[in-house]
Amino acid sequence: MTETTDTAFRTAVAEAETTIRGIVDFVHEHPELAHREIETSRFLVETLRDAGYAVTEGVAGMPTAFRAELGFGAPGNSVGVIAVYDAPASIDDEGQVNPIHACGHGPQAGGVLGAALALAAVKDELAGSVVIVGCPADEIHSPLTRELGSGKALTAARGVWDDIDVALYPHPEFIDTVWPTSLLMRRETARVVGRRTLRRDVESAPLVALANVAKVAAALDPATLIIESVTLDGDVEESAGMVFEAAFLVFAWSEAELDSLAAELHELIGPASWSTTAEIADVKPDAGVTALVADAFAAAGRDFVSDPPALGFATDFGNVTQVTRAAIVGVGSPDGWRYHTSRGAEEFAGPAGLANAVATAEVIGLSVIRIAAADL
């Protein structure tokens, strides 16, 4: 890896800027919910195939997931880079669920594929290989994420990363950094089956549980426990069957804290049948990978924040970091982003989003070049 190689790569990114803009636009024009990213996945796959990547679709048992591989000119490490492309299940002003790209997945996918295209343009000068892993279902609240699981966690559990030396996951953020760690998370779902009553002197177990949700809201910090959804359903006659169900997202900095918070939640809700999803692990840092990514930021002319706080939420990339060396890379914007809002969707689709996509392409591609050639 030389300064000449860096210059050739950055020139290739500049030449791909129109294509990067087209990728960002396509993703925003085709908002699709988790595990339903059919048009977007097809477009990304076709783009990578046209650039010379060998693409396998439907990896990890997910129809809209893919793995695209490209070997370079000399032996070296394999570097995997995650692309995400689902839209959040946003609630509009009328209370309807609509997919809207308000979490930066347009610039994220545009940046990752921009890096992939520029790497292909200079591949004979490089060592190692790059693997673009298309991960559906980044958004944890989307219906099929809740039902089937999230993309990065499923790829980790089903062996997609087993032959990859290092994994990178970039995302638009407020600062340029590698996040050192993150919260753990799991979903706790309570179910209470009982009877409806039309009398005030008779207690209904589902209604008691419903009332206890208010106790949860009052007692527990909403930064560590989110009331995700609550439903109550049943026939309308006296003593007819009725079901209460509520899902809660529980966050903590350690397994012990997570267990303690879940126990407190169970006690506040009262008697119920509980089910728990597979845990989302915290991000496991890697000092060697972080140093190489920091050098890539410097080569791209960007200021790297070497001592950021922990990431204040959970990401299923934490599960990937348990099976291979990795870094979750924040690519910052001076004005930040208004995530999961209509204003944020406009920002990500506009000039700031394109600038972030191009910056992501540079930083991630320069990181791949360094990691693939490193003595790990």
N, C-alpha and C positions, 0 to 999 in steps of 0.2 A: 504494500500500500504506500503510495507516494502522493506528494502534493499535486503532481500531474494527473494522477488518477482521480483525486478529489475534484480537480478542475474539470476533467472530462465528464465526471458524473454530474456535477452541478450544471454544466452546459446542457447535458441531456435532460435534466429536470426543466430547465428554462425552455427547451425546445418542445417539451411535453405539456407546457402550461395550458394550451388550448384543449388538449385531451383531458387534462385534470379538471378544467372548468366543465367540460361535458359530462364527466363522471359525477361531479357534485350536482350538476343540474338534473341528471337522470335520477339520481337517488331521491332528490327532493320532489321531483315530479311523479315519483312512484312510491308514495308512502305505503308500506305494507307491515302488518303486525307480525309479531314473533312467529317463526316457523311457517309463515305464509309469504316469505319474501321471494316469490317465484320469479317475477319479472326482473327484479334487481339482481338476484343471484345469477340468472341466465345472462344478463348484460355483463356482469363482472367476469363471469367465466369466459364468455366470448372474447372480452377484451384481453384477458390473460393468454388465452389460446392463440390469438392473433399475434401476440408478442413472443410466442415461442415456448410458452410454459406447457408442461405436461399436466393436465388437470384431471383429477378424479372427483366426480360429483357424488353426493349422497353419503359422505363420510360420517362415521360415528352414528349411523342409523338415522340421520337427519336429511331429508330430501333437499333442503336448501343450503346445506353445508357443502364445502368443497375444499380441496387441497391442491394447490398449484405449485409445481416444483421446477426449478431451473438450476442446472449446474453451471459453475463458472470454469475458468480456464485452467485452474490448478487445484490440487487437493487442499482441503481445509475443512472448517467447521460448517455445519448446517445451521442456519438461522431461520426460525419461524417468525412470521409477522402476522398478527391477527387483523382481519378486516371485519367490521360490523356494519350492518345495513338495515336493521329493523327500525321501525318507527314506534315511539311510545304510544301507548293506548291512552290518548289524551281525552279529557272530559271537556266538551265545549260549553259555550254559554247557555245552551239549551239542555245541558245534562246528558248529551249523547256521547258515546265513545267513538272517537275518530282518530285514525293514525295521522300523526303530524310529526315531521322531522324537526324536533325541538331539542335534541340532545347531541347534535354535532356529528351524526353518523354520515352525513353527506361529505363534509370536509375530511372526516376520518377515513372513509373508504376512498375518497379521491386522493388523499395523501398517500395511503398505503399502495394503491395501484399506480400512482405517479412514481413512487419509489421503485416499484416492480418494473415499470416500463423503462425507467432510466437505467436501472441495473442491467436489464437485458441489452441495452444499447452499448454497454461497456463490459459485458460479461467476460470477454476473452482476457481482459486485463486483471481479473479478480481471482481470488482463491475461494474454495468452498462452494456453498450453494445457498439458495434462498427458497423458502417454502412459504407461500401465502396461504393462510388457513382462513377460509370464510366461515365465520361463526354466526349462525342465526341467534335470535332470542337473547339479545343483550338486556332487554328491558324486563325487569323482574315481575312487574305487575301485569304484563300482557296475559290474556287468558291461556294461551297455549304454553307460555313459559311456566305458568303455575301448574299446568296439567302435565307437561312433558319434560320440563327441565330447561335449564339455560344452556346456550351453545358452548361457551368456553368450559363450563363444568363438565358437560357431557363429552367433549373432546378429550378432556383430561382423564375422565373415568374409562374411556373406551379406546385408549392407546394411541391416539393421533399424534401425541408428542413424544412417544417412546424412542423414536430414532432421530429426534431433533435436539441439537446441543444447547441452543439458547432460544428463548421465546421473548418477543417484544410485543407490547400492546400500547400503541399510542392513542391519545385522546385529546381533543381540545380542552385546555385548562386556562387558569389565570396566570400561571408562571411556567417557565421552562425548567423542568426538573425530572428526576426519577423519584417516585414516591417510595419512602422507606418501608411502609407497612400500611395496613388498613384495618378496618373493623371486621370482625366475624359476624355472620348472620345466619339465622335460620327462620323458617316460617312455622309457626305454631297454630294449628287449627282446632278449634273446639266445636263439638257437636253435642247437642242436647235434644233428646227425643222425649216428648211428653204429650200432654193433652191440653187442648184449649178449654177454657172455662168462661162462661158468661156471668159468673157469680163473683162478687168481691170477697166472699169469705172462703174461697177455695184458691189454693196456690197452684200456679202452673210453672213447672220447672223451666220450660223454654223462656217464659216471660221473666222469671227471676234472673236467668243468665243474661237476658237482654238488658235488664236494669243494671246488672253488675258491670256491663261495658262502661257505663258512666263512671264507675269507681276506678276502673283501669285508667281512664282518661285523666282523672283527677290525681291519682296516686303516682303514676309512673311518668318519667321524663319522655316526652315525644321524640327526643333525639335518640333514645335507646329502645323505644317500643312504639311502633306505628300500628294503629288500628287500620288494617288494610281494607277489610270488607265485613259487612254484617248482613245476614239475611234471616228472616223469620217467615215461615210458610206453613200453612195448615188449613184444614177445612174449617168452616165457620160455625159448626154446630157444637153444642155443649158436649164435652168429652171426646170430640173428634181429635185425630192425631195432628201433632204440630211439631215442627223441627226448627231449632235455632242453630245457626252455624256462623262462626266468625273466624277470620284469619288475621293473625298478628305477625308482623315482622319484628324480630328481636335482634338487637345489635349489642355487641360488647367487645372489649379489648382482649378478653381471654375466654377460654372454654369454661373455666369456673364461674366467671361473671355471667356468661351466657346461661349456664345451668341455673344459677341463682335467680336471675331475672325471669326465666321461664317458670320456675317454681312459684315466684311471687305472682306472676300472671295467673297461673292455674288456681292458686288460692283465692285470688280476687274474683274470678269468674264463678267459682264454686263447682259442684259436681258436674262433670262432663267427660265425654270421650275425646281424647286428644290424639292428633296425628302430627308428626313432625317431618319436614322435608329434610333431605340431605343437606348437611351444613355447608355454607360457603366459607372457606378458610380465609385467614388473613394473608395478605401479600408477604411472601418471604423474600427479603432483600438479598442481593448478591453484589458484594463490593467490587469484584472484578468487572462484571458486566456494567455496573453503574459508571465506573471510571471510563470505560470505552465509550459509553453513550455521552458522557460529559465531554469527552474529546471531540465527538461528532458535533455536538452543539457549538463548540468553539470553532470548528472548521466551517460551520455554516454561518459564523459571525453572530452568534446569539449568546446572550448571557445566561449561564447555567446556575441555578440556585442549588447549592450543594448541601444545604441543611434545611430542607423543607419540613413542615410538620407532617405528622401521619395523615394519610388520606382519611377524611372524616366520614366515610361511608364504606359499605362493603361492595366488592366486585368479585364476580366469579372467576376472574383472572387469578385470584388467590389460589384457586384449585390447580391451575396450570403451574404456578410457581412451586407447588409441592412435588411435581414430577420432573421438572427440568429447571436449569438455571434461567433466570428471567429478569425482566425489568418492565414496570408499568411507567410509560413515558408521558409526561405532560408537556404539551406544546402550547405555550401561552399566548394570550392576546392582551395588549395593554389595557383595553377597556373591559375585559372579562366577557362573560356570557350570561344571558338570562335563560338558564336551562328550563326546559319543560314549560315554556310559555309561548304564546303566539309571537311575541317580540323576539324571543330567542330563535324561533324558526326563521324569521326574517333575517336575523344576523348571520345565522349559519348559511343561508342561501345567498347572501349578498357578498360585497367586496371583502368583508372581514373573514367570512368563511373561506373564500377562495385563497386569501393570503395565508390562512392557517393550513389549508390543504397543501399549498406549495411548500410552506415551511416544514410541514410534516414529512413530505416527500424527501426534502433535503436531509433533515435530521435522521430519519429512519434509514434512508439509503446509505448515508455516511456511517451510521451505526452498524449496518449489515456488513459493509466493507471492512470495518475494523474488527468486528467480532469474528467474521468468517476466516480472517487471516491470523487471528491471535493464537497464542499458545495458552490454551485454557487449562 
